[in-house]
Structure formats: structure tokens, C-alpha cells
Amino acid sequence: MAFTVIQKKDKDPKDIVPDYSLDTLGEPCPYPAITMLETMPQLQPGEILELLSDCAQSINNIPVDTQNHGYTLLSVEQDGTKLRYLIQR
């Protein structure tokens, strides 16, 4: 995939290797956010989750939910309708 970086925190997303990947492509909102919030507590501190979504509303929900629950959004990338989030516990 040829994602374009929309937002990044420190490192370039291509230099970050996620520990886990969660594919929610085809799932309507709020499913991607709910699934992310159910998955994140299972990660160890410092581990990174890659979340893939094609729900347009997730661009608003995921960053807010990530911050509200104390996780770090490392990057947001877009490839057409597909969004890729890198979230650190």
C-alpha cells in the first residue's frame, strides 16, 4: 500500500514496526474505535497496534478515543479510502 502520512508524532511511520495489526476494513463506525479500545488493554506498555480502517468517521473518532484513554497516536496515514493508525500503549 502507498499510504500518505497525514499526521506523525516523532518517527516516520515506515520506521515503526507494529507489534500487532487489527484489520477493520469494511466495518462501519464505531466498530473500528470499539475494537481498538477493547484490544489496547491487552498490549504491554510500549507495544504498538496498527489499526486499518476505511470508515471515514474514524479520522475523527480514533485520535480522540486514543487520547482520552491515555494511549499515544504515533501516526495517521491515508491511501485512498483506507486509513492506517499506529497507536502505542
C-alpha positions, 0 to 999 in steps of 0.5 A: 500500500502507498499510504500518505502520512497525514499526521506523525508524532516523532518517527516516520511511520515506515520506521515503526514496526507494529507489534500487532495489526487489527484489520477493520476494513469494511466495518462501519463506525464505531466498530473500528474505535470499539475494537481498538479500545477493547484490544489496547488493554491487552498490549504491554506498555510500549507495544504498538497496534496498527489499526486499518480502517476505511470508515471515514468517521474514524479520522475523527473518532480514533485520535480522540478515543486514543487520547482520552484513554491515555494511549499515544497516536504515533501516526495517521496515514491515508491511501485512498479510502483506507486509513492506517493508525499506529497507536502505542500503549 
